[in-house]
């Protein structure tokens, strides 16, 4: 069958986990807690509009959602290496680490917002060197925003409205002003290029987030996708005074693999766009599971979750018609809508932001869009991946020290 515009729509290949047919998993917000129910034989809803415009050449893959009770397998994470937490050694202690990148030989680079430096370690965790310092000159750090990425044989940092490029041995190669002000988070491609999000505020106070490919000289080569997000801000009154809350909206999320695959989603519906590094479309994915409308009270309670005893005042917002189907958003604490492992598998997190019995539902896809797995995993975020390993920031419970933990990921699929 074909859709309007002539793009091909192809049927889903079966996943290893059982699939739902007419039944779909439905996420509803109740009192600030996500609960999952299953509705059978309800009439199907029309597909929502594509959050990101669909390329005419992109084959469309339709998948039915897998209900939670049919997800029987779990991807395991085995801790392999831990760095940080040693207050007696300045080179083994991290102060507000915010970005991490790993090279092909396992060397690890950690940017610390608190110390304004990049710490480098070998694959066994031994300290190698410190890169950069506080300042406003080339290769120096004035503020702690932005991120780092390994791009081929280069280490790239985006921040302070600049793009700084080092060799992997720590030698500064280039330092250029960014035309877009900020580019974060970023992922590396070959040849020193990076891809990342940048935003602009429009006259109506909406925000347009664009995902672009940028050269090592900070020139924008290609825009993959753009999403305009209404700036919906609500003043809420509490016992402590006025609180300003940013209301939920579609925030784009993106990931790029080492082999050049680029994946983008609007993060408000289960829709993923896959591109080659040059920007040509590979495929587009959407889920066809059935979802129920969520009323204003449910979503209002979700917004107020974590604000304390705040009560809404004149809350007048046009909510999304259906509860968002992706769980992570770019920049959300600890969770992302999309992740890539070290073998180029794409992880998509549906339904919930909070863990269910200490784990998260996840769907895993191959580079061609085939669904390989629908089950569970204990985390919904990591900073980088290489081969069988993923790398995460964590906080030690006993003393709240910041750690970098490398996990070997055990995936029950080929």
N, C-alpha and C positions, 0 to 999 in steps of 0.2 A: 504494500500500500504506500501511497505518497501523501505528504502533507502539502498545504498551500505553498507555492514557491518552488516546488519540484524536488525538495530534499527527500531522500529515502527514509522510511521508517522501518526498522527491522525488529523482529521479535527477540525477546530475551532468551539467552541460553540459560539452561537451568543451573542454579547454584547448588553447592554441595549441601547446604542446609535446606530443609523443606521450605517450600514457598506457600504463601497464602494465595487464595484464588479470589473469591468475593470478599473474604474477610481482610481487614487491614488493622494495623495497630494505630490507635488514636491517642494522642497526647493531650491531656487536659490539665489546666492549672487550677488547683483548688487550694485556697488558703496559703498560697506560696509554696505548695508542694506539688510536684508533677506526679500524676498517677496515670497508669496505662490501662486502658480498657480495650476490648475487642468488640467491634460491631460486625455482625454478619448480615448479609442479604440487604444491606442498606443501598439505596440507589446511588450509583456512581456520580461523583461530582465532575463538572467540566474541568479540563486542565486549566490551570491559571496561565496568564500570559507569561512569556519568558521574561525573567527579571533582566537578563542581558540579551540583547537582540541575537537571534539565531542566524549564523552564517548560512547562506543559501546552499553551500556545498557540503554542509555537515550532515552525515547520516544521524538520524535520531534513534536512540535506543530507549525503549520503554520497559520499565521493570515494575512488577508488583512488589509491594513491601512485604517483608517477612515479619509476622507478629512475634512479640517477645517470647511467648511460650513455645514457639517453634525453633528458637535459637538454642541449640544444645551444646555447641562447641565453644571453646574459649582459646584465644591467643595468649600464650604465656610469656611473661617477662622474667628473666633471670638476671639479678644484679651481678655485674661482672667487674666493675671498677667504680670507686668513689673518690672524688677529689674535693678538697676544702675541709673546713671545720677545724683547722689547727691554728688557734690564736697565737701560738708560739712561733709560727713560721709565716711571715708575710706573703710568701709565695705559695702557700697552701691554705690561704684563707681568702674568701671572696666577700666583698662589701657591695651589696646590691647588684649582683650580676644580672644583666638584662638580655644578652645575646650571646650565641655560641655557634661556632662553625668547626667542621672537621674536614681535614684534607684527605686525599686518597690513600696516603700512607698511615693514616690514623692519628696524625698530629692534631691536637685540639687547641682551639683559640677561644678565649672567654673574655668578653668585654664587661668591665665593671663600671657601672654608672657611678658608684660611690667613690672609686679611686681614679676614675678617668684614665684607664689604661686597658690594654689588651694583654692578657697573660697567655703564654704558649707552653704546651706540654707535649711530650712525646706520647706514643701509643700506649706505653706502660704507665703513664701518669707522672713521669719525672718532669720537673720544671725545666724549661728551656730558656726563656727570655721574656722580657716585658717590652711591649711595643707601644709607642706613643707616650704622651704626657699632657698635663693640663696646659692650656695656652690657646692662642688664636692664630698661630702660624700653620704652615703646611704640615700635615700629619699630626697636628695637636688637637686636643679635645677641649672645647669650651663648655659644652653642656653634655648631659648624659643620654640624650635621645638617640634615635636611629637604631641601626643594627649592623652586624657584620656577616660576611659570607665568603666562602672559598669559591673562586671563579676560575677554574682551570688551575694554573700555577700562580694565581694571585690571591691575596687577601684584600678584601674590599670592605670599607666601612662607610656607611651613609649616615650623616649626622651633621649638626651645626650648619645646615644648608650647603654642605660640601660632600664630595665623593673623594675619599682618600684610598690610594691603591699601594700596597706593599708587595714585595716578593714574599714567599712563604718563609724566608729566612729573616724577615723583618726590615728589609731595605725599602725606604720610601721611593716609589716610582713615579706616581702622579698625584696631584691634588688639585681638584677643579671645583668651581662653584656650580651648584645644582640650579638649573633654571626653574625648578618646581618647589624649592624651599626645603621640602622633606620627602624622603623616600624610605618607607619602612612599612612592614618588614621587607627584607630582601632575600633573594635566593640567587646563587651563582650559576652562570652558564660558562661555556668554554670561551677562551679568548679574553677573559677579564670582564665580560659583560655581566650585568645583573638584571633581575626583574624585580619590581616592587610596586607598592601602592603609593600614590600621592593624591592629595585632595585640594579642592579649592572651594571657597565659600561664594555662593552666587548672590545676586541682588536680593532674592527673596529669602535669603538666609538658609536655603537648602545647601547641601554639601555634595559635590560631585567627586566620587572616588574613582581614579583611573589606574589601571594596572598596565605598566609599560616596561619595555626593554630599554636599557640604558647602557651606553658604551662606558669604557673605563675613563674616558674624558668627560663624562657627565652629559653626553648628548643623547636626547631621546630619539631612539631609532624607530620604535613601533609601539602603538597603543593596542593592547589586546582587547580590553573591555572597559566600559565605564558604567557606573551606577550612581544615580542621583538620589540622595537620601534626604527627606524632609527633616529640617531641624525642629524636632518636636520637644520642647522643653516645658516642664510644668513646675510651678512653684507650689510646694506643699508645706503646710503649717504643722509643726510639732511642738512638744513642750520645750524643746531647745531653741525654737525660733523657726525661721524660714529655711527650707531645704529645696534646692534646685535639682530636679531629676531629669536626666535625658531619657525619653521614652523609647521603647523598642522600635527599631527600624531595620530594613535590610542593609547589612554591612557586608561589602564584598570580601571574600576570602580567596587566596590564591596560593599555589605551590608550584615550584619548578623542580624537575628531576635532573640528575647529573647528565642524563643522556639527551636533555633538551626538551622533554615533554613539559608542557605548561597547562595547568588546570585552574579554572576560575569558576566561582559560584557567587551568586548574589546573596547567599546565606539566609534567604527568607523562604525559599521553597527548595525541594529536593531536585535541584537542577545543576548539572555540572557541564562545563564546556571544556573540551580538550583541544589544544593547539600544538602544532609544531613550534619550535623556537622562532622560526621566521614569521609566525603569525597565521599560517594556513590552518584551516580547521581540520581536525581529525574526526571528531564525533561529538555529539551532545547527548546527555543522559538526563532522563527525568523519571521519577517514580510515579506509578499510577495507583498507589494505594488510596483507599478512601479515608477521608478525614471529616470530622464534624466541625461545624462552626463553633467558635469560642466567643462567649458573650463578653460585654464590656466589664462586668464585675470580675470575671475570672482574670482577665488581662490586667485590670487595675490592681488586683491583689498581687499579681506577679511583679508589677512595677514597684509596689511598696515593699516587697520582700527585701529585708536587709536594711530598711530605712528606720526601723524601730516602731514606735507607736505613732508614726506620722499618719495624719488623716488627710485625704484628698480635699482640695478646695477648688471648685469649679473645673473639674477635670473634664475637658471637652476635646476629645481626640477621636479621629477616625481610625479605628483599629484595623489591622489586616483582616481580610474576610475569613481566613482560616489560620489556625495555629501554625507558626513556622515549623517546617519539617526538619530543618537542620539545627543541630544543637550548639554549634560553636560559631563565634564571630571573630573576625580578625581583631586582635587586641584584647579579647576577653580573657580574664584571668584563668590560666591553666587549661583552657579548652579551645579547640579550633574546629571549624567545619570540615576542613580538609587536611590530610597529612600524607606524606610519602615515606615509605620505608626505604632501606638501602638497596632494594632490588627493583625499585620503580613501581611498586604496588601502591595504588591510591586508596587511602582509608577515608570513608565518608561516615560521619556520625549523625544518625537521625534521632528524633524523638525528644531526648531529655538533656538538660544541662547538668543535672545532679545524678550521681551514680545510683544504680538500682542494685541493692545488696552488694555494694562495693565494687561494681563494675559497670561498664558502659556498652550499650549495643553499638555494633560497628558493621559496616558493609565494606568489603575489600574488592577492588577491581584491578584487572590487568591493564596494560598500556593500550590494548585494543578495545577497552570498554566491557570486556567480559567480566561478569561478577564471579569471583572466586570463592567468596566466603560471606556468610551472614551469621554472626554470632556475637561474642562478647570479648572485651579486653578490659584490663584493670585501670587504664589511664586513657585520657582523651587529649593528650598533648605531649609533644617532645620538640626539641629545638632543631635537631639535625639527625641524620641517619647515614650509616655507611655499612654496606654488606649486611651481616646478620645483627647489627647493633643499632640501637637508638640512644640518644643522649638527652637527658632531662635536667632541668633545675629542680631541686627539691629543698625543703627546709627540715632540718633535724628537729624532731619533736622535743628532745630533752633540753636544748639550749637555743633553738631557733637560728642556728648557724646555717648559712647558705651552702649547698652542696651541688656538685655536678655528678650525676650518676649515669654510668653506661650500663645498659641492659642488653643482653642477648635476647632477641625476639624469636620465639618458637611459633611458627605459623603452621597450622594443620592443613596446608594446601600447597600445591606445587607452584 
